Amino acid sequence: MSASRTKFYLDKQNAKWLGVCAGIADYTGIDVMWVRIGTVLLTLMGGFPWTLLAYWLAAWMGTPKPLGLYSTAEDEKFWQGVRTSPARSTRDVRARFRDIDRRLADMELFYTSRNSRLADEIDSLR
């Protein structure tokens, strides 16, 4: 069974402590440094017991991120985009497919139209 790419995972490979901040960074696509700074600031600015409680709950309930979840950095960015904005990701994929379809239609038109130069080259090969 393959791992879900849209689920929150603890990122133990990039962890400083339990991998919660690294997991949040991986899930949202925000740099892990900013997530850690935000967590420390939130804790220091009055959220002391609640941020630690939330951190421990996330560490206790979260599952470790499987090795090789993403094949490339581009794949990782794509899935982060799916998690943060599924509608935009769907729109981008549809636009890519429309562009590919248009380009294929242009190539098909070129090769199926009456192209005397191309036909002459094919005849010369026979």
Phi and psi in degrees as a GROMACS rama.xvg file:
@    title "Ramachandran Plot"
@    xaxis  label "Phi"
@    yaxis  label "Psi"
@TYPE xy
-82.4082  152.157  SER-2
-75.8855  146.769  ALA-3
-75.1497  132.104  SER-4
-88.1603  -2.48228  ARG-5
-109.083  10.3847  THR-6
-97.5447  153.074  LYS-7
-78.4168  128.582  PHE-8
-124.973  149.766  TYR-9
-76.46  128.264  LEU-10
-95.0769  86.6796  ASP-11
-70.5906  -25.1983  LYS-12
-68.03  -32.8854  GLN-13
-110.829  19.7024  ASN-14
-78.2688  147.714  ALA-15
-99.378  -35.2057  LYS-16
-128.303  -77.9217  TRP-17
-116.908  -4.76749  LEU-18
92.387  7.96739  GLY-19
-70.2728  -50.6494  VAL-20
-63.1205  -40.4184  CYS-21
-65.8876  -34.778  ALA-22
-68.0383  -40.9364  GLY-23
-63.909  -41.8019  ILE-24
-62.8419  -42.6389  ALA-25
-65.1463  -39.1975  ASP-26
-67.8196  -40.8082  TYR-27
-94.5368  -21.2737  THR-28
87.649  5.39168  GLY-29
-83.0568  146.625  ILE-30
-60.19  137.122  ASP-31
-61.0798  -31.3116  VAL-32
-60.4474  -43.0877  MET-33
-68.4533  -35.0629  TRP-34
-66.1509  -42.7549  VAL-35
-64.7579  -43.8127  ARG-36
-61.8062  -43.2147  ILE-37
-62.8044  -38.9401  GLY-38
-65.6879  -44.6508  THR-39
-64.328  -45.31  VAL-40
-62.6535  -41.9606  LEU-41
-62.4881  -39.201  LEU-42
-66.9555  -43.7036  THR-43
-72.9737  -24.7155  LEU-44
-92.6638  25.1665  MET-45
113.955  -3.29743  GLY-46
-97.9032  22.0015  GLY-47
-47.1369  -63.1359  PHE-48
-73.2555  -28.8406  PRO-49
-75.4935  -37.1258  TRP-50
-68.5941  -37.9316  THR-51
-67.3076  -39.5036  LEU-52
-63.4352  -45.2949  LEU-53
-63.609  -39.1622  ALA-54
-62.0259  -48.4451  TYR-55
-64.2611  -39.5717  TRP-56
-63.3586  -43.4698  LEU-57
-63.6886  -39.1802  ALA-58
-68.4572  -35.2249  ALA-59
-75.26  -39.4213  TRP-60
-87.3341  -24.3795  MET-61
-74.1511  153.512  GLY-62
-106.173  147.237  THR-63
-64.3568  144.554  PRO-64
-68.4324  128.275  LYS-65
-65.0835  146.377  PRO-66
-67.3195  139.164  LEU-67
70.2229  29.9051  GLY-68
-62.1434  -38.6284  LEU-69
-112.615  138.21  TYR-70
-80.6259  -32.7563  SER-71
-140.528  169.25  THR-72
-65.2418  -34.8724  ALA-73
-64.6791  -38.9132  GLU-74
-63.0343  -41.4707  ASP-75
-62.8354  -45.2829  GLU-76
-62.892  -39.4626  LYS-77
-60.5561  -48.6569  PHE-78
-69.6286  -30.802  TRP-79
-65.1206  -38.8172  GLN-80
-65.468  -36.7018  GLY-81
-63.7546  -41.2927  VAL-82
-68.7848  -40.3131  ARG-83
-81.3778  -34.0559  THR-84
-149.782  84.2249  SER-85
-60.5445  -36.871  PRO-86
-64.7982  -42.8383  ALA-87
-66.0047  -39.0451  ARG-88
-64.1051  -42.1988  SER-89
-62.8119  -42.7674  THR-90
-62.98  -41.1148  ARG-91
-65.6753  -41.1126  ASP-92
-66.0443  -42.6178  VAL-93
-61.3702  -40.7989  ARG-94
-64.478  -40.59  ALA-95
-62.4252  -43.7727  ARG-96
-65.6494  -38.0375  PHE-97
-62.7729  -41.225  ARG-98
-64.2623  -43.783  ASP-99
-63.4985  -43.2045  ILE-100
-62.2998  -41.6678  ASP-101
-63.2311  -43.9244  ARG-102
-65.2873  -39.3483  ARG-103
-65.1813  -39.3487  LEU-104
-63.834  -39.3865  ALA-105
-63.4381  -42.6198  ASP-106
-66.3614  -40.7198  MET-107
-63.1869  -42.0313  GLU-108
-62.3276  -41.3051  LEU-109
-64.1352  -44.2934  PHE-110
-83.0326  -20.123  TYR-111
-98.0553  -12.7279  THR-112
-74.5095  167.053  SER-113
-75.4559  97.7709  ARG-114
-111.82  98.6157  ASN-115
-63.9769  -36.2707  SER-116
-63.6654  -44.4514  ARG-117
-65.9226  -42.6493  LEU-118
-62.256  -40.277  ALA-119
-62.9575  -41.4089  ASP-120
-64.5941  -40.7121  GLU-121
-65.7346  -42.7188  ILE-122
-63.2521  -35.672  ASP-123
-69.3583  -23.3834  SER-124
-79.0051  -18.2953  LEU-125
